[in-house]
Amino acid sequence: MGNCRCDICFSINGYILVVEFVMIIGSISENKHFEKRIAITPDIVKKYTSLGFEVSLCENYGSHLGIKDEQFKDLGVKISKNEIEILNSSDIIVQLGMLSDDKSGHINENQTLIGVLNPYDNKEKLKILIQKKINLFSLELLPRITRAQSMDILSSQANLAGYKAVVESFANFEKAIPMMMTAAGTVPAAKVLVVGAGVAGLQAIATAKRMGAIVFATDVRMASKEQVESLGGKFLTVEGSENLETEGGYAKEASDDFKKKQDELLSETLKKIDIVICTALIPGKKAPIIIKDNMIDNMQAGSVIYDLAAVQGGNTAFTEVDKIIDRNGVKIMGETNILNKLPVSASSLYAKNIFNFVDNLFDKEKKKININLEDEIIEKTLIK
């Protein structure tokens, strides 16, 4: 089981012997049907060992990403066939999502679990682990402060999701994206609307612009206007807009009056839009329905809607996870985990985020975890 590992000194025949115990950081495979990302990459192993950690991973941990066990072994990683042994022996366990019930039952008192634990949906599971005095840190709860940027898993992963959503929607759009002037005539540039100008939305705008599309964007946070325009997008503003941004920088629910004005603006805009990228989410709640039935019915046949909010219910009433729905010639699509299509890049960024969090949590002098609740990063992510 996880231990508080420290140096122990004792004497044998007058000689002082020092036995040094190092802390172990471990990770086991996710369910690869749902999650192909990994939490520890070879590059990051070097960083953990430089802090004095021993790294323990399960067999074939990164083989699906082309990372052989030998690559990890060459870096000093202990590879084990027994996932339960890793869970029992690791002081810190880093994962992508919440462990399954049969695995989480093998974590013991004083061990630390770090990942995207989704406390909104896993409340009862986490409660049991808290009662066992296990330290739980959920990184989607990170405060949006400058010092936490290097640990911000939501931003790093959303960046990739925004990019991939554009690529996927363009692949399903049966026309050219950039304007093309030929002897036979001119092909007009595709018109793209990005709903929600957070990290994913801004990356979607940048990607669509690079590929030659004309881009529009809308968001309930007025602070997004300048960011959208800096990327070459046109920001659609609801007349008499209210700024719907929380202190943490997230979007909050709009008033009925705002929603009505937004609906009118979107209805007119969507008549001339070819591709829509939906990114609107409210933490801990079902995704808001923004693209209504009548709006889709007024869109041009052949248009595409990619709904990044699909896993939380979707920003359209017709969104179904992992399906392409045809609504009067308009394709509506969304996936359980779009990052499974970019697992190497996504793992690289996620592993760096996790390391930076552990680095902040680790007392380098005492060689142990320091849960300092005066540190806003630690206090906000610790599940109590």
C-alpha positions in Angstrom: 0.0 0.0 0.0 1.1 3.6 -0.3 3.5 4.7 2.3 5.1 7.9 3.7 8.6 7.2 2.3 11.5 8.8 4.1 15.1 8.0 4.9 15.7 5.6 7.7 19.1 5.4 9.5 20.2 2.5 11.6 23.5 1.0 12.9 25.0 -2.4 12.3 28.3 -3.2 14.0 29.0 0.4 14.4 28.4 1.4 10.8 25.6 3.9 10.0 23.4 2.7 7.2 21.0 4.9 5.4 18.1 3.3 3.5 16.4 5.8 1.2 12.8 5.2 0.3 11.5 7.1 -2.8 8.0 8.0 -3.6 6.3 6.1 -6.3 4.1 7.7 -9.0 2.1 5.2 -11.0 -0.6 4.9 -13.7 -2.6 2.1 -15.2 -4.4 1.7 -18.5 -7.7 3.4 -19.1 -10.6 1.6 -20.8 -9.2 2.0 -24.4 -12.7 1.8 -25.9 -13.4 5.2 -24.4 -10.0 6.7 -23.6 -6.8 6.4 -25.6 -4.8 9.1 -23.9 -2.2 8.3 -21.3 -1.1 10.4 -18.2 2.6 9.6 -18.3 4.7 9.9 -21.4 8.4 9.0 -21.9 9.4 12.7 -21.9 7.7 13.3 -18.6 9.3 10.2 -17.0 12.6 12.1 -17.0 11.0 15.0 -15.2 9.5 12.8 -12.5 12.8 11.0 -11.9 14.6 14.3 -11.7 12.4 15.1 -8.7 13.3 11.7 -7.1 10.2 9.7 -8.0 10.1 6.1 -9.1 7.7 5.6 -12.0 5.5 2.5 -12.1 3.3 1.7 -15.2 1.3 -1.3 -16.3 2.4 -3.5 -19.2 1.6 -2.2 -22.7 0.7 1.2 -21.1 1.5 3.2 -24.2 1.7 0.4 -26.9 -1.5 1.6 -28.6 0.3 5.0 -29.2 3.4 3.3 -30.6 5.3 3.6 -27.3 6.9 0.3 -26.4 7.5 -0.9 -22.9 11.2 -0.9 -23.7 11.2 2.9 -24.1 9.8 3.3 -20.6 12.2 0.6 -19.2 15.2 2.4 -20.7 14.2 5.4 -18.6 14.1 3.4 -15.4 10.3 2.8 -15.3 9.1 -0.3 -13.5 6.7 -2.2 -15.8 4.2 -4.5 -14.1 1.6 -6.9 -15.4 -0.3 -6.5 -12.1 -2.4 -3.3 -12.1 -3.6 -3.9 -8.6 0.0 -4.0 -7.4 0.6 -0.6 -9.0 -2.4 0.9 -7.3 -1.4 -0.6 -3.9 2.2 0.5 -4.1 2.0 4.0 -5.7 2.0 7.1 -3.4 0.5 9.1 -6.3 -1.7 7.7 -9.0 -2.3 9.8 -12.1 -5.1 8.9 -14.6 -7.3 10.6 -17.2 -10.6 9.8 -15.7 -12.1 8.2 -12.6 -11.0 4.6 -11.9 -13.6 1.9 -12.2 -15.1 0.6 -8.9 -13.1 -2.6 -9.0 -9.8 -0.6 -9.3 -10.5 2.3 -7.0 -11.2 -0.2 -4.2 -7.5 -1.0 -4.1 -6.4 2.6 -3.2 -5.5 3.0 0.4 -5.3 5.6 3.1 -2.8 8.5 2.4 -2.5 7.7 -1.2 -3.2 10.5 -3.8 -5.3 10.2 -6.9 -5.0 12.9 -9.6 -7.0 13.2 -12.8 -10.3 14.4 -14.2 -12.5 12.9 -11.6 -15.7 14.6 -12.6 -17.1 15.3 -9.1 -20.5 16.2 -10.6 -21.2 12.7 -11.9 -19.0 10.7 -9.5 -20.2 12.2 -6.2 -20.9 8.9 -4.4 -17.8 7.2 -5.6 -15.6 10.0 -4.5 -17.4 10.2 -1.1 -16.3 6.6 -0.4 -12.7 7.4 -1.3 -12.7 10.5 0.9 -13.9 8.3 3.8 -10.9 6.1 3.3 -8.7 9.2 3.7 -7.5 9.2 0.1 -6.3 12.6 -1.3 -8.3 13.4 -4.4 -7.4 16.1 -6.9 -9.6 16.8 -9.9 -7.9 19.1 -12.3 -10.9 20.4 -14.2 -11.5 22.4 -11.0 -8.3 24.4 -11.4 -8.8 28.1 -10.7 -8.2 30.3 -13.8 -5.2 32.2 -12.5 -1.9 32.8 -14.2 0.1 30.4 -12.0 -2.2 27.6 -12.9 -2.0 28.0 -16.7 0.7 25.3 -17.1 -1.5 22.8 -15.3 -4.7 23.8 -17.1 -5.9 20.5 -18.6 -9.2 22.0 -19.9 -7.4 24.5 -22.0 -4.7 22.2 -23.4 -7.3 19.6 -24.4 -9.9 22.1 -25.6 -7.3 23.6 -27.9 -6.9 20.3 -29.7 -10.6 19.6 -29.7 -11.4 22.9 -31.4 -8.8 22.2 -34.1 -10.0 18.6 -34.7 -13.7 19.6 -34.8 -13.0 21.9 -37.7 -11.0 19.2 -39.5 -13.8 16.7 -39.0 -16.5 19.0 -40.1 -14.6 20.1 -43.2 -14.1 16.4 -44.0 -17.8 15.9 -44.0 -18.5 19.1 -46.0 -18.8 18.3 -49.7 -17.6 21.6 -51.0 -14.2 23.4 -51.1 -13.4 25.5 -48.1 -11.3 28.4 -49.5 -12.4 30.7 -52.3 -11.0 29.4 -55.6 -10.9 31.5 -58.8 -10.6 29.3 -61.9 -11.1 29.8 -65.6 -14.4 27.9 -65.2 -15.7 30.2 -62.5 -15.3 31.1 -58.8 -15.9 28.8 -55.9 -17.0 30.9 -52.9 -15.3 30.5 -49.5 -17.2 28.4 -47.0 -18.9 30.4 -44.1 -18.3 29.0 -40.6 -20.1 30.0 -37.4 -18.4 29.1 -34.1 -20.8 29.1 -31.1 -18.9 29.8 -27.9 -15.5 31.5 -28.1 -13.7 29.8 -25.2 -10.4 28.0 -25.8 -11.9 25.4 -28.1 -13.9 28.1 -30.0 -10.9 30.3 -30.5 -8.8 27.5 -31.8 -11.7 26.6 -34.2 -11.8 30.1 -35.5 -8.0 30.2 -36.0 -8.1 26.8 -37.8 -11.0 27.7 -40.0 -9.4 31.0 -41.0 -6.1 29.3 -41.8 -8.0 27.0 -44.2 -9.6 29.9 -46.0 -13.1 30.0 -44.5 -15.0 33.2 -43.7 -15.6 32.9 -39.9 -18.3 34.3 -37.6 -18.5 33.7 -33.9 -20.8 34.4 -31.0 -20.4 34.1 -27.2 -22.3 35.4 -24.1 -19.0 36.8 -22.7 -18.4 40.2 -24.2 -14.7 39.9 -23.4 -14.5 37.4 -26.2 -15.2 40.0 -28.9 -11.6 41.3 -29.0 -10.2 37.8 -29.1 -12.4 36.7 -31.9 -11.6 39.8 -34.0 -7.8 39.4 -33.4 -8.1 36.0 -35.1 -9.9 37.5 -38.1 -13.4 36.4 -37.1 -16.5 38.6 -37.1 -18.1 38.7 -33.6 -21.9 38.6 -33.7 -23.3 40.8 -30.9 -26.8 40.6 -29.4 -28.2 44.1 -29.1 -28.1 45.3 -25.5 -25.9 42.3 -24.5 -25.2 41.6 -20.9 -21.9 40.2 -19.9 -22.5 36.6 -18.8 -19.1 35.6 -17.4 -18.4 34.2 -14.0 -15.5 35.3 -11.8 -13.7 32.1 -12.8 -13.9 33.1 -16.5 -16.7 30.6 -17.5 -20.0 31.3 -19.2 -23.1 31.4 -17.0 -26.7 30.9 -18.0 -28.4 33.8 -19.9 -31.6 35.5 -19.1 -34.8 34.7 -21.1 -34.6 38.1 -22.8 -31.0 37.5 -23.9 -31.9 34.0 -25.2 -34.7 35.4 -27.3 -32.5 38.1 -28.9 -29.7 35.5 -29.4 -32.2 33.2 -31.1 -33.3 35.9 -33.5 -29.7 36.7 -34.4 -28.7 33.1 -34.9 -31.8 32.3 -37.0 -30.9 35.0 -39.6 -27.2 34.2 -39.5 -27.6 30.4 -40.0 -29.4 30.9 -43.3 -26.1 31.7 -44.9 -23.8 29.5 -42.9 -22.2 26.3 -44.2 -20.5 24.9 -41.1 -21.3 25.4 -37.4 -18.9 24.5 -34.6 -20.7 24.3 -31.3 -18.6 24.5 -28.1 -21.0 26.0 -25.5 -20.8 24.2 -22.1 -21.8 25.1 -18.6 -19.7 23.3 -16.0 -21.6 20.6 -14.1 -24.8 21.1 -16.1 -26.5 19.8 -19.3 -25.3 21.7 -22.4 -27.7 24.5 -23.4 -29.7 24.0 -26.6 -28.6 26.9 -28.7 -29.3 25.7 -32.3 -33.0 25.2 -32.3 -35.1 23.0 -34.6 -36.4 25.8 -36.7 -32.9 27.2 -37.2 -31.7 23.9 -38.6 -34.7 23.7 -40.9 -33.7 27.1 -42.4 -30.1 26.0 -43.0 -28.9 25.1 -46.5 -28.9 21.4 -47.4 -25.3 20.2 -47.3 -24.4 22.2 -44.2 -22.6 20.6 -41.3 -22.9 21.1 -37.5 -20.1 19.7 -35.4 -21.2 19.6 -31.7 -18.4 19.5 -29.2 -21.0 19.6 -26.5 -22.4 16.3 -27.6 -21.3 14.3 -24.5 -23.2 16.7 -22.3 -26.4 16.6 -24.3 -25.4 18.8 -27.2 -26.1 22.3 -28.3 -28.8 21.1 -30.7 -31.9 19.0 -30.0 -30.8 16.4 -32.6 -27.3 15.7 -31.5 -26.5 12.1 -30.8 -23.1 11.0 -29.6 -21.0 9.1 -32.1 -23.6 9.4 -34.9 -24.1 11.6 -37.9 -27.7 12.7 -38.0 -29.2 14.0 -41.2 -31.8 16.6 -40.6 -33.3 17.8 -44.0 -29.9 17.6 -45.6 -28.0 19.1 -42.6 -25.4 16.8 -41.0 -25.2 17.0 -37.2 -22.3 15.2 -35.6 -20.5 14.9 -32.2 -18.4 12.3 -30.5 -17.9 10.9 -27.0 -14.2 11.8 -27.0 -12.9 13.6 -30.1 -9.4 13.6 -28.5 -9.2 9.8 -29.2 -8.5 11.0 -32.7 -5.5 12.9 -31.5 -4.3 10.7 -28.6 -0.5 11.3 -29.1 -0.7 15.1 -29.1 -3.4 15.1 -26.4 -1.4 12.7 -24.1 1.7 14.9 -24.5 0.0 18.0 -23.3 -2.0 16.2 -20.6 1.1 14.6 -19.1 2.8 17.9 -19.0 -0.2 19.5 -17.2 -0.2 16.7 -14.6 3.5 16.9 -14.0 3.3 20.7 -13.4 0.5 20.0 -10.9 2.5 17.3 -9.1 5.6 19.6 -9.1 3.6 22.2 -7.3 2.2 19.7 -4.8 5.5 18.0 -4.0 7.8 19.3 -1.2 11.2 18.8 -2.7 13.1 19.2 0.6 11.0 16.7 2.6 10.3 14.5 -0.5 6.6 14.2 0.2 3.3 15.6 -0.8 2.4 18.9 0.9 -1.3 19.6 0.9 -1.1 23.3 1.6 -4.6 24.6 1.6 -3.3 28.2 1.5 -2.3 27.5 -2.1 -5.4 28.3 -4.2 -4.4 25.7 -6.8 -4.4 22.9 -4.2 -7.4 24.2 -2.2 -9.6 24.5 -5.3 -8.8 21.1 -6.8 -8.8 19.0 -3.6 -12.1 17.2 -3.3 -13.3 17.4 0.3 
